[in-house]
Amino acid sequence: MDFLGFVEQLVDWVWGTPLIVMVLGSGVFFTLVSGCFQFRNGGYIFKNTVGQIFSGKVDDGPGLLSPYEAVSVAIGSTIGVGNIGGVATAIAVGGPGAVFWMWMAGIFGQLIKMVEVTLAVHYRTVLEDGQSTYGGPTYYIQRGLGQERGWHGLAKVLSGLFLIGFLICYFFTIQNYTVAEAVAGVFNIDLLVVSFVFLVLLYASIWGGIRGLGKIAIAVVPFMCIFYIGGALVVILKNTAAIPHTFRLIFESAFTGTAAVGGFAGAAFAKMISVGMARAVYSNEAGWGSSPMIHASAKVNHPVKQGIMGIFEVFMDTLVICSVTAIMIINSGEWSSGLDGATLTLSAFSKGVGTLGTTVLVVGIFLFGLTTSTGLFAQFETLLTYVVGPHSKNLDKVLKFNKYVYPLPGFLLVLYAQAYGLPTYKVWMFIDISIGIPIFVNLLAILLLTPKFLDLLRDYRARYMGHGKVDADFKVFYEE
């Protein structure tokens, strides 16, 4: 067996039944214990996410970013190449039925994201300047499971595994590759030239630090979302007659797999679920434990308030933008052409809008890739702060070193893929493996911390939703 064959088998093992059941099962569990929060409070969620964004109100207290800046950076890291190249690869490998399982991961992933963001804000640490805050899975594992529950051994094992898993993610970032693939293909530019330009622009973006990322995201993300959704809807609406057939394909093949047709080789039921779930989680990051590191930097006076922003984040990413991409690809008929990744999405755009549509998408992919990469950089900075220690004399040196090194692995992956002529779906296999470990660890941790989340939710409902009596002695934040 060659190396890539081994990697493919490893993907099938990592994204086998146990992890799929854990992802879906966790989402269903949190939905039920929260009283189906995302279903019963849709209007409230919209008012306190989109409504708050337009109001411009910011709570007093510590934090590097406003709630809007935090969710913009987080959305910038989730709404990215996973929505374009990742969704296309899921359909190319798993068929239209993979979209159904992507939707399931999005619907129930909203509560997973709410729980992990809430816990990250609750257990975050505030630095000596009184403003800088850091949090995430390593913080709520050590503080929640270790210090509060007394499970010190388990906390050390889980935090260690999470750090190892996220370190693997560090070396397998797909953004540079997807951007280079799209731009090089459309404008007939050498792949390595595009990759190098992206490398340079990424360096320019991250040297502003987390505050700088907030300013970039707040300017780019809204434009980026409208820009992409608008272009995709134009393509879909040019062929409205095919829309019913598109949805029939998605639902009919969701439980049977997809037979070979055109350039599509066919997909078994298990493979379809696996690739649909993996791409959804990579795109919306629900359960991965990554975007809570960004949300922990928000100026907010209650953890659940930012947790609700997490619901909005998954909704926008998977149920809106990923869905638009998927419907566009299937509706155009290009899904069975044998194409893959960003090339497949570009083909669907081109078929509906022509050269102009293709150019629009390439610009969108470039913006998506850049904001995703800068968001991931902020997450790695949070992890390094945890590892080195927020009060360490060497922290500034380590963070500066990270700014020099962070953009390089993505560029090196492009070099490797081109040297060995890897097709897009094989490049994505490395991504699937890298996110498996942190997802498993993080989901286990937040399941064990369910009582804390429910206490925080109960307190939030009493304080802000008029349900129940407020306990004046309840600690909203761990550091109080």
C-alpha positions in Angstrom: 0.0 0.0 0.0 1.4 3.4 -1.0 1.4 6.4 1.4 -1.8 8.1 -0.1 -3.6 4.7 0.2 -2.7 4.6 3.8 -3.9 8.2 4.3 -7.3 7.3 2.7 -7.7 4.3 5.0 -6.9 6.5 8.0 -9.5 9.0 6.9 -12.1 6.2 6.8 -11.1 5.1 10.3 -11.0 8.6 11.8 -14.4 9.6 10.3 -15.9 6.2 10.9 -19.1 5.4 12.9 -17.9 6.4 16.4 -17.0 10.0 15.5 -20.0 10.5 13.3 -22.3 9.2 16.0 -20.5 11.5 18.5 -20.9 14.6 16.4 -24.6 14.1 15.6 -25.4 12.6 19.0 -23.8 15.5 20.8 -25.8 18.0 18.8 -29.1 16.2 19.4 -28.3 15.8 23.1 -27.5 19.5 23.6 -30.6 20.5 21.6 -32.8 18.4 23.9 -31.3 19.4 27.2 -31.4 23.1 26.2 -35.1 22.8 25.5 -34.6 22.9 21.7 -33.2 26.4 22.1 -32.3 27.0 18.4 -35.8 26.0 17.3 -37.9 27.7 20.0 -36.0 31.0 20.1 -35.4 31.8 16.5 -36.7 35.4 16.7 -34.8 36.1 19.9 -31.6 34.7 18.4 -32.0 36.9 15.3 -32.7 40.0 17.4 -29.7 39.4 19.7 -27.2 38.6 16.9 -28.1 40.6 13.7 -29.9 43.2 15.8 -27.0 43.7 18.2 -24.6 43.9 15.3 -26.5 46.9 13.9 -27.1 48.5 17.2 -23.4 48.8 17.9 -23.8 48.3 21.6 -20.8 46.9 23.5 -20.8 45.6 27.1 -18.4 47.0 29.7 -15.7 44.7 31.0 -12.6 42.9 29.8 -12.1 41.7 26.2 -10.1 42.5 23.1 -13.0 42.6 20.6 -16.6 43.7 20.5 -19.1 40.9 20.2 -19.5 41.9 16.5 -15.8 41.9 15.9 -15.4 38.5 17.6 -18.2 36.9 15.5 -16.8 38.6 12.4 -13.4 37.1 13.0 -15.0 33.7 13.9 -17.2 33.8 10.8 -14.3 34.9 8.7 -12.5 31.7 9.9 -15.5 29.5 9.3 -16.9 31.0 6.1 -14.0 30.3 3.8 -12.7 27.7 1.4 -14.7 25.0 3.2 -17.9 26.6 1.8 -16.5 26.6 -1.7 -13.9 23.9 -2.2 -15.0 21.8 0.7 -18.6 21.6 -0.2 -17.7 20.8 -3.8 -15.4 18.0 -2.8 -18.1 16.5 -0.5 -20.5 16.4 -3.5 -17.8 15.1 -5.9 -16.9 12.3 -3.5 -20.1 11.6 -1.7 -22.8 12.7 -4.2 -25.8 14.9 -3.6 -26.8 12.9 -0.5 -23.8 14.3 1.3 -25.5 17.6 1.4 -28.3 16.2 3.6 -25.8 15.1 6.2 -24.1 18.4 5.9 -27.4 20.0 6.8 -27.8 17.7 9.8 -24.4 18.7 11.1 -25.4 22.3 10.7 -28.8 22.1 12.3 -27.6 20.4 15.5 -24.1 21.8 15.3 -25.7 25.2 16.3 -26.1 24.0 19.8 -22.6 22.4 19.9 -21.2 25.8 19.0 -23.3 27.6 21.6 -22.1 25.2 24.3 -18.4 25.5 23.5 -18.5 29.3 23.0 -20.4 29.7 26.3 -17.9 27.6 28.2 -14.9 29.3 26.6 -16.2 32.7 27.7 -17.0 31.5 31.2 -13.6 29.9 31.9 -11.5 32.5 30.1 -8.6 34.2 31.8 -8.1 37.9 32.0 -4.5 39.2 31.8 -2.9 41.8 34.0 -3.9 44.7 31.7 -7.5 44.0 32.6 -8.5 43.9 29.0 -6.8 41.0 27.2 -8.7 37.8 27.5 -7.9 34.2 26.4 -10.0 31.1 26.4 -11.0 27.9 24.6 -11.0 24.2 25.1 -7.7 24.0 26.9 -9.0 26.5 29.4 -12.3 24.9 30.1 -10.7 21.4 30.2 -8.2 22.5 32.9 -10.4 24.8 34.9 -13.8 22.9 34.5 -12.7 19.3 34.6 -9.4 19.7 36.4 -9.9 22.4 39.1 -13.7 22.3 39.6 -14.3 18.6 39.2 -10.9 17.4 40.5 -10.3 15.2 37.5 -6.7 16.5 37.1 -5.4 13.4 35.3 -8.2 13.4 32.8 -7.8 17.1 32.2 -4.1 16.8 31.5 -4.7 13.9 29.0 -7.5 15.7 27.2 -5.7 19.1 27.0 -2.6 17.3 25.8 -4.4 15.4 23.1 -6.2 18.6 22.0 -2.9 20.5 21.7 -1.4 17.6 19.6 -4.4 17.5 17.3 -4.5 21.2 16.8 -0.7 21.2 16.1 -1.4 18.7 13.3 -4.0 21.2 11.9 -1.2 23.8 11.9 0.6 21.9 9.2 -2.4 21.1 7.1 -4.1 24.3 6.2 -6.0 24.2 2.9 -6.6 27.9 2.3 -3.5 28.6 0.3 -4.0 25.6 -1.9 -7.7 26.3 -2.7 -7.0 30.0 -3.5 -4.0 29.1 -5.7 -6.0 26.4 -7.5 -8.9 28.7 -8.3 -6.9 31.8 -9.3 -4.3 29.8 -11.3 -7.0 27.9 -13.2 -9.1 30.9 -14.2 -6.3 33.4 -15.0 -3.8 30.8 -16.4 -1.2 31.8 -13.8 1.4 29.5 -12.4 0.0 27.8 -9.2 3.2 28.6 -7.2 3.1 32.2 -8.2 -0.4 32.6 -6.9 0.5 30.7 -3.7 3.4 33.0 -3.1 1.3 36.1 -3.5 -1.2 34.7 -1.1 1.6 34.0 1.4 2.8 37.6 1.2 -0.7 39.0 1.7 -1.3 36.7 4.7 1.8 38.0 6.3 0.6 41.6 5.8 -2.8 40.7 7.4 -1.6 39.0 10.6 1.0 41.5 11.6 -1.8 43.7 13.0 -2.4 41.1 15.8 -5.8 40.1 17.1 -7.1 43.7 17.3 -5.9 44.2 13.7 -7.8 41.0 12.7 -11.0 42.4 14.2 -10.7 45.5 12.0 -10.0 43.5 8.9 -12.9 41.1 9.6 -15.4 43.8 10.4 -14.7 45.4 7.0 -14.4 42.3 4.8 -16.8 39.6 6.1 -20.1 41.3 5.5 -19.1 42.3 1.9 -17.7 38.8 1.4 -20.9 37.1 2.4 -23.2 39.3 0.3 -20.8 39.1 -2.6 -20.7 35.3 -2.7 -24.4 34.6 -1.9 -25.6 37.1 -4.5 -23.5 35.6 -7.2 -24.5 32.0 -6.4 -28.2 32.9 -6.3 -28.0 34.4 -9.7 -26.7 31.1 -11.0 -29.4 29.1 -9.2 -32.3 31.4 -10.4 -31.2 31.1 -14.0 -32.3 27.5 -13.9 -35.3 27.5 -11.5 -36.9 24.5 -13.3 -34.1 22.2 -12.1 -34.5 23.2 -8.4 -37.1 20.5 -7.5 -34.9 17.8 -9.1 -32.0 19.1 -7.1 -33.8 18.6 -3.8 -35.1 15.3 -4.9 -31.6 14.1 -5.6 -30.4 15.3 -2.2 -33.1 13.6 -0.2 -33.5 10.4 -2.2 -29.7 9.6 -2.1 -29.3 10.7 1.6 -30.1 7.1 2.9 -29.1 5.0 -0.1 -25.8 6.4 -1.5 -25.4 7.5 -5.1 -25.0 5.4 -8.1 -22.3 6.1 -10.7 -23.5 8.7 -13.3 -21.5 10.7 -15.8 -18.0 11.4 -14.4 -19.2 10.6 -10.9 -17.8 7.2 -9.7 -20.6 6.5 -7.2 -20.6 6.6 -3.4 -21.6 4.1 -0.7 -23.9 5.2 2.1 -21.1 5.3 4.7 -18.8 7.3 2.5 -21.5 9.8 1.8 -22.2 10.4 5.5 -18.5 10.6 6.4 -17.6 13.2 3.8 -20.8 15.3 4.3 -20.2 15.4 8.1 -16.4 16.0 7.8 -16.8 18.9 5.4 -19.6 20.5 7.5 -17.6 20.4 10.7 -14.5 21.8 8.9 -16.6 24.6 7.5 -18.7 25.6 10.5 -16.1 24.4 13.1 -18.9 23.2 15.5 -17.3 20.8 17.9 -13.8 21.5 16.7 -13.1 23.9 19.5 -11.4 26.4 17.3 -13.7 29.5 17.0 -14.4 29.5 20.8 -10.9 30.8 21.1 -11.9 33.9 19.2 -15.2 34.3 21.0 -13.4 34.2 24.3 -11.9 37.6 23.4 -15.3 39.3 23.2 -16.4 42.1 25.5 -19.5 40.6 26.9 -21.2 40.5 30.3 -22.6 37.0 30.1 -21.1 33.9 28.4 -24.5 32.7 27.0 -24.8 36.0 25.2 -21.8 35.2 23.1 -22.9 31.6 22.9 -26.0 32.8 21.0 -23.6 34.4 18.5 -22.2 30.9 17.9 -25.6 29.7 16.8 -25.8 32.5 14.3 -22.3 31.7 13.1 -23.2 28.1 12.2 -26.5 29.1 10.7 -24.8 31.5 8.3 -22.0 29.2 7.5 -23.7 25.9 6.8 -27.4 26.5 6.4 -27.0 29.6 4.2 -23.6 29.7 2.4 -22.8 26.0 2.2 -26.4 25.3 1.1 -26.2 28.0 -1.7 -23.0 26.4 -2.9 -24.4 22.9 -2.9 -27.7 23.8 -4.6 -25.8 25.7 -7.2 -23.5 22.8 -8.0 -26.2 20.2 -8.2 -28.7 22.5 -9.9 -26.1 23.1 -12.7 -25.6 19.4 -13.3 -21.9 19.8 -13.0 -21.7 17.6 -9.9 -21.4 14.5 -12.0 -18.8 16.0 -14.4 -15.8 14.4 -12.7 -14.5 17.8 -11.5 -13.6 18.4 -7.9 -12.9 21.2 -5.3 -12.9 24.8 -6.3 -12.7 23.8 -9.9 -16.1 22.2 -9.7 -17.7 25.3 -8.1 -16.0 27.5 -10.7 -17.5 25.4 -13.4 -21.0 25.7 -12.0 -20.6 29.5 -11.8 -19.3 29.7 -15.3 -22.2 27.6 -16.7 -24.7 30.0 -15.1 -23.1 33.4 -15.5 -20.2 32.9 -17.8 -16.7 34.5 -17.5 -18.0 37.3 -15.3 -19.4 34.8 -12.8 -16.2 32.9 -12.7 -14.2 36.1 -12.0 -16.7 37.0 -9.2 -16.2 33.7 -7.6 -12.4 33.8 -7.8 -12.4 37.1 -6.0 -14.7 35.6 -3.4 -12.4 32.6 -2.9 -9.4 34.9 -2.4 -11.3 36.9 0.2 -12.6 33.8 1.9 -9.2 32.2 2.0 -7.5 35.2 3.5 -10.1 35.8 6.2 -10.1 32.1 7.1 -6.4 32.0 7.4 -6.3 35.1 9.6 -9.0 33.7 11.8 -7.1 30.5 12.3 -4.0 32.5 13.1 -5.8 34.1 16.0 -6.8 30.6 17.3 -3.2 29.4 17.2 -2.1 32.5 19.0 -4.6 31.7 21.8 -3.3 28.1 22.1 0.3 29.4 22.2 -0.6 31.8 25.0 -2.0 28.9 27.0 1.0 26.6 26.4 3.6 29.3 27.2 1.6 30.9 29.9 -0.2 34.3 29.8 2.2 35.8 32.3 5.4 34.3 30.8 8.3 36.6 30.0 8.8 34.7 26.7 5.2 35.0 25.5 5.9 38.0 23.2 8.8 36.2 21.6 6.8 33.1 21.0 3.9 35.0 19.5 6.2 37.0 17.3 7.9 33.8 16.1 4.4 32.4 15.3 3.8 35.4 13.0 6.9 34.5 11.0 6.1 30.8 10.8 2.3 30.5 10.6 1.8 31.2 6.8 4.5 28.7 5.7 2.9 25.3 6.1 0.1 26.2 3.7 2.6 27.2 1.1 4.6 24.0 1.6 1.4 21.9 1.2 1.0 23.6 -2.3 4.6 22.7 -3.1 4.0 19.0 -2.1 0.6 18.7 -4.0 2.1 20.1 -7.2 5.3 18.0 -6.9 3.3 14.8 -6.7 0.4 15.8 -8.8 -2.2 15.2 -6.1 -5.9 15.7 -7.1 -7.9 18.0 -4.9 -9.8 15.4 -2.9 -6.6 13.7 -1.9 -5.3 17.0 -0.5 -8.5 17.4 1.6 -7.8 13.9 3.1 -5.0 15.5 5.2 -7.5 18.0 6.5 -10.0 15.4 7.5 -7.4 13.5 9.6 -6.1 16.7 11.2 -9.5 17.8 12.6 -10.5 14.4 13.9 -8.5 14.4 17.1 -9.5 17.8 18.4 -13.1 17.2 17.6 -13.3 14.0 19.6 -11.5 15.5 22.6 -13.5 18.7 22.6 -16.9 17.0 22.3 -16.0 14.7 25.2 -15.0 17.7 27.3 -18.1 19.8 26.7 -20.3 16.7 27.3 -18.7 16.3 30.7 -19.3 20.0 31.4 -23.0 19.9 30.4 -24.1 20.7 34.0 -22.1 24.0 33.9 -23.6 25.0 30.6 -27.1 24.3 31.9 -26.4 26.4 35.0 -25.2 29.3 32.8 -28.2 28.9 30.5 -30.6 28.9 33.4 -29.0 32.0 34.8 -29.1 33.8 31.4 -32.8 32.9 31.0 -33.5 34.4 34.4 -31.5 37.6 33.9 -32.4 38.4 30.3 -35.4 36.3 29.1 -37.6 36.6 32.2 -37.7 32.8 32.9 -37.0 31.9 36.5 -35.5 33.7 39.5 -32.1 35.3 39.4 -29.5 33.9 41.9 -27.5 36.9 43.0 -24.7 34.6 44.2 -24.3 32.8 40.9 -20.8 33.3 39.3 -21.3 34.3 35.7 -17.5 34.1 35.1 -15.0 31.7 36.5 -12.7 34.6 37.5 -15.0 36.5 39.8 
